[in-house]
Amino acid sequence: MLDSTPARDAAPDTGSTPASRAPRPADNGAGRPDDAPAPARRRLLQVLTLAELGLERLDRQGPLRESPARPDADRGAAEQFVVETARLVLIANRIPHSAPEIRSALHRIAILLAPLARTPERTALLVRHPRTAVPFGITHLALEQLGLPDPRFAATLRRAFATGHVDAVERPPHRRLEAAWLRAQCGGEPVDHTAHRPGSILAAHPHPLHMSLADLHALTHTLFHLTDFGRRELPDGADPIELRRILDACLLWHLFEENVDLVAELLTAVLLLPGPVSRTALLCRDALDALWTEVGFLPGPGPGGRPKLFGTLTGAERETSAFRHDFHTMYAAGLTHAVALGRAPHDVWARPGAPADPTRVGVRSDRWPLWIRLVTRDGPGLPVALAAEAAIIRAGRNGAYAEMENALLSAPAHGVSPLTVAHARDLLDRHLTSDRPDVDARR
C-alpha cells in the first residue's frame, strides 16, 4: 500500500462476541492498585471473552483427537487455539492486582481449558514422545498458575523434560529458547541466557531490509522468552538502543503492509525493552487502537477487504470467521495489553514531553492504509521522518534501488533512523558493485 506514495510525498470489539456476552466496561478504579488505563483493561477483557467463546465452541465439537503413534500430526486450528489461549492467560494472570472482571474471565477460561490440557492421550504422548512437552507444557503451566494443579501430569511433564529428548529435536534457536524457558517455568533449571543469545537472531543485527517473516517471528519470540515477557532484564550484550531501532523499523514495515498481527507482536516486544517507547511505537499503537475502534475487532493479516467482508456475515458464519481467521491477531493484541498492564501503575504509552515534529506528510489519498488514515484524520498528518523511513524500507524490499537511492538523499534532512540509513546504503552499495568484482563493496 506504500505505492500511493509516502516515498514521493515524503521526499520534498471482536465480531465473535454477541451483545449479550459483550464484556462489561471496567470502571476506572481510581486509586486501586491496578491504576493503569481503563481502555487497556477493556481491550484485554474483550480478547478474553473471545477466548471463552472459542473454548465453548471447541467443547461443542468434542475432544481433540491426538494419537500417540503420530506426535507430529497436524492438530490444526483447534490445537493452536488451545496453546495460544494458554499463553495469553498465563501472561494476563501476572498482572498485579488485576481488575475483578479480568480475574473472573481468567477463572472461567481455566475451567474450560482444563479438560483439554491433561487428557489420557496427552499423558501417553508425553511418555512416548517427550518432544510434546513444549506444546502441552504451556497449557498445563497456565492452569497450574491459575490454581488448577495436576500433580500426576506435572510429574509426567517433568520426566519428559528430564529425558533430554526435548532438546534433541531439531529446532531453530528461538524455539530452543522457548523450550528452555518453558522448562524453567515448570521448575527446571533457569534459562542460561549466555548459551542462547550468541546463536539467536539478536546476534545477527537484523533489519527489515533483509528479514523474512520467519526472521521477524524469531526476533519477537526471542525477546519474549529472553525477558520472560518482561520479568527479566535483557542479557548483557543485548543493546536496547539498537533493538528499539530494529523494532521501530519492523513496525514501519508492517504498518504499511497492514499486518495487524505482526504490529501487535512487535508492540509487545517494544514493551520488554527498558525506557520509554518511541514515537514510532506510539503511532502504531494508536493505529491499532483506531482500527479496533472503527471495525470492532482486529482483522487477521491484510485487513484491506476483511472488515467489509466480515460485516456481511451473521450468526454462526461470523463466529466461525473470527475463530478461523482473526483469533491470533486478537490474541497478539491481548498479549500487548496484558504486558502493558503488567507494568502498571504508570501508563507505558504516555507521550514524552518532547516538542511535536513540525514536519508532516498529508494523508489525503484513500490508497494509504486504512489505519493510517484513521489515526491521522483529525491531526496534521504523518511525521515525515517515519514516512520517509517506511519508503526506504519498502523500496529496498521491492528491489527498487533507484527509488531507494533517491529517498536516501533526503533521509538525513528528514531525520530518518541512522540504523535504517546505514543498512540501506550498504544494500545499495552491494547492488551497485555486484556486477563489478574489481570494486570492493565495503568501501
PEURUR-V320149 format. One record per pair of residues at least 4 apart in sequence whose ideal C-beta (glycine too) atoms are under 7 Angstrom apart, sorted by the first residue. I is the first residue (numbers start at 1). J is the second residue. If there is no record, write none. Layout:
BEGIN
((I;J) (I;J))
END
This chain:
BEGIN
((1;256) (1;258) (1;367) (1;368) (1;369) (2;6) (2;7) (2;256) (2;390) (2;391) (2;394) (4;365) (4;367) (4;368) (5;9) (6;10) (6;361) (6;387) (6;390) (6;391) (7;11) (7;391) (7;395) (7;403) (7;407) (9;361) (9;387) (10;361) (10;384) (10;387) (10;388) (10;391) (10;414) (11;406) (11;407) (11;410) (13;17) (13;22) (13;46) (13;296) (13;297) (14;46) (14;50) (14;297) (14;322) (14;326) (14;330) (15;296) (15;297) (15;310) (15;318) (15;322) (16;50) (16;53) (16;318) (16;319) (16;322) (16;323) (17;21) (17;22) (17;46) (17;49) (17;50) (17;53) (21;49) (21;53) (23;42) (23;45) (23;46) (23;49) (23;101) (24;101) (25;42) (26;38) (26;41) (26;42) (26;45) (26;99) (26;101) (28;38) (29;34) (29;35) (29;99) (30;35) (31;35) (32;97) (33;96) (33;97) (34;95) (34;96) (34;97) (34;98) (34;99) (34;341) (34;344) (35;344) (35;345) (36;40) (36;341) (36;344) (36;345) (36;347) (37;347) (38;42) (39;43) (40;44) (40;337) (40;340) (40;341) (41;45) (41;99) (41;102) (41;341) (42;46) (43;47) (43;333) (43;337) (44;48) (44;92) (44;102) (44;334) (44;337) (44;338) (44;341) (45;49) (45;101) (45;102) (45;105) (46;50) (47;51) (47;330) (47;331) (47;333) (47;334) (48;52) (48;102) (48;105) (48;106) (48;109) (49;53) (49;105) (50;54) (50;327) (50;330) (51;55) (51;85) (51;88) (51;109) (52;56) (52;105) (52;108) (52;109) (52;112) (53;57) (54;58) (54;81) (54;323) (54;327) (55;59) (55;85) (55;109) (55;112) (55;113) (56;60) (56;112) (57;61) (57;323) (58;78) (58;81) (58;116) (59;112) (63;119) (64;75) (64;78) (64;79) (64;116) (66;75) (66;121) (66;122) (66;125) (67;73) (68;121) (68;124) (68;125) (68;128) (71;125) (71;129) (71;131) (71;132) (75;79) (77;81) (77;324) (78;82) (79;83) (80;84) (81;85) (81;327) (82;86) (82;116) (82;139) (83;87) (83;135) (83;138) (83;139) (84;88) (84;328) (84;331) (85;89) (85;109) (85;113) (86;90) (86;113) (86;138) (86;139) (86;142) (87;91) (87;138) (88;92) (88;331) (88;334) (88;335) (88;338) (89;93) (89;106) (89;109) (89;142) (89;146) (90;138) (90;141) (90;142) (90;145) (91;229) (91;335) (91;338) (91;339) (92;102) (92;106) (92;338) (93;106) (93;145) (93;146) (94;342) (95;102) (95;338) (95;341) (95;342) (96;344) (98;102) (98;103) (100;104) (101;105) (102;106) (103;107) (104;108) (105;109) (106;110) (106;146) (107;111) (107;146) (108;112) (109;113) (110;114) (110;143) (110;146) (110;148) (113;117) (113;139) (113;142) (113;143) (114;143) (114;148) (117;139) (117;140) (117;143) (118;122) (118;140) (118;150) (118;153) (120;124) (121;125) (122;126) (122;136) (123;127) (123;153) (123;156) (124;128) (125;129) (125;132) (126;130) (126;132) (126;133) (126;136) (126;156) (126;157) (126;160) (127;156) (130;160) (130;163) (130;165) (130;166) (131;165) (131;166) (131;169) (132;136) (133;137) (133;157) (133;160) (133;161) (133;166) (134;166) (134;178) (134;179) (134;182) (136;140) (137;141) (137;157) (137;182) (137;186) (138;142) (138;182) (139;143) (140;144) (140;150) (140;153) (140;154) (140;157) (141;145) (141;185) (141;186) (142;146) (143;148) (144;148) (144;149) (144;154) (149;154) (150;154) (151;155) (152;156) (153;157) (154;158) (155;159) (156;160) (157;161) (157;186) (158;162) (158;186) (158;187) (159;163) (160;166) (161;166) (161;183) (161;186) (161;188) (164;168) (166;179) (167;179) (171;175) (171;176) (171;179) (172;218) (173;177) (173;196) (173;199) (173;200) (174;178) (174;200) (174;201) (174;218) (174;221) (174;222) (175;179) (176;180) (177;181) (177;196) (177;200) (177;222) (177;225) (177;226) (178;182) (178;221) (178;225) (179;183) (180;184) (180;191) (180;196) (181;185) (181;191) (181;225) (181;228) (182;186) (183;188) (184;188) (184;189) (184;190) (184;191) (191;196) (192;196) (193;197) (193;226) (193;235) (196;200) (197;202) (197;203) (197;235) (197;237) (197;238) (198;203) (199;203) (200;222) (201;206) (201;215) (201;218) (201;219) (201;222) (202;222) (202;238) (206;210) (206;211) (206;215) (206;219) (206;246) (207;211) (207;246) (207;249) (207;419) (207;423) (208;249) (208;250) (208;253) (208;393) (209;393) (209;396) (209;397) (209;423) (209;424) (209;427) (211;215) (211;216) (213;217) (214;218) (215;219) (216;220) (216;250) (216;262) (217;221) (218;222) (219;223) (220;224) (220;265) (220;266) (220;269) (221;225) (222;226) (223;227) (223;269) (223;272) (224;229) (226;234) (226;235) (227;231) (227;232) (227;234) (227;272) (228;232) (229;339) (230;271) (230;272) (230;339) (230;342) (230;343) (234;238) (234;240) (238;243) (239;243) (240;244) (240;273) (240;274) (240;275) (241;245) (242;246) (242;419) (243;247) (243;273) (244;248) (244;273) (244;278) (245;249) (245;417) (245;419) (246;250) (246;419) (247;251) (247;266) (247;269) (247;270) (248;252) (248;278) (248;280) (248;281) (248;417) (249;253) (249;389) (249;393) (249;417) (249;419) (249;420) (250;254) (250;266) (251;255) (251;263) (251;266) (251;280) (251;281) (251;284) (252;256) (252;280) (252;386) (252;389) (252;390) (252;393) (253;257) (253;393) (254;259) (254;262) (254;263) (254;266) (255;263) (255;284) (255;287) (255;369) (255;372) (255;390) (256;369) (256;390) (256;394) (258;302) (258;303) (258;304) (258;369) (259;263) (259;301) (260;264) (260;288) (260;291) (260;298) (260;299) (260;301) (260;303) (260;329) (261;265) (261;300) (261;301) (261;328) (261;329) (261;332) (262;266) (263;267) (263;284) (263;288) (264;268) (264;288) (264;329) (264;332) (264;333) (264;336) (265;269) (265;332) (266;270) (267;271) (267;281) (267;284) (267;285) (267;336) (268;335) (268;336) (268;339) (270;277) (270;281) (271;339) (271;340) (271;343) (271;348) (276;352) (277;281) (277;282) (277;348) (277;349) (279;283) (279;383) (280;284) (280;386) (281;285) (282;286) (282;349) (282;351) (283;287) (283;375) (283;386) (284;288) (285;289) (285;349) (286;290) (286;375) (287;291) (287;371) (287;372) (287;375) (288;292) (288;333) (288;371) (289;293) (290;294) (290;371) (290;374) (290;375) (291;295) (291;298) (291;370) (291;371) (291;374) (292;297) (292;298) (294;374) (295;299) (295;307) (297;322) (297;326) (297;330) (298;326) (298;329) (298;330) (298;333) (299;303) (299;306) (299;307) (299;310) (299;326) (299;329) (300;306) (300;325) (300;326) (300;328) (300;329) (303;307) (303;370) (305;309) (306;310) (307;311) (310;321) (313;317) (313;318) (313;321) (314;318) (316;320) (317;321) (318;322) (319;323) (320;324) (321;325) (322;326) (322;327) (323;327) (326;330) (327;331) (328;332) (329;333) (330;334) (331;335) (332;336) (333;337) (334;338) (335;339) (336;340) (337;341) (338;342) (340;348) (343;348) (346;350) (357;383) (357;385) (359;384) (360;380) (360;381) (360;382) (360;383) (360;384) (361;381) (361;382) (361;384) (361;387) (362;381) (363;368) (363;372) (363;373) (363;376) (363;381) (363;382) (368;372) (368;373) (370;374) (371;375) (372;376) (372;382) (373;377) (376;381) (376;382) (382;386) (382;387) (383;387) (384;388) (384;414) (385;389) (385;414) (385;415) (385;416) (386;390) (387;391) (388;392) (388;407) (388;410) (388;411) (388;414) (388;416) (389;393) (389;416) (389;417) (389;420) (390;394) (391;395) (391;407) (392;396) (392;404) (392;407) (392;408) (392;411) (392;416) (392;420) (392;424) (393;397) (393;420) (394;398) (395;400) (395;403) (395;404) (395;407) (396;404) (396;424) (396;427) (400;404) (401;405) (401;428) (401;431) (402;406) (403;407) (404;408) (404;424) (404;428) (405;428) (407;411) (408;421) (408;424) (408;425) (410;414) (411;416) (411;421) (416;420) (416;421) (417;421) (418;422) (419;423) (420;424) (421;425) (422;426) (423;427) (424;428) (425;429) (426;430) (427;431) (428;432) (429;433) (429;441) (430;434) (430;441) (433;439) (433;441))
END
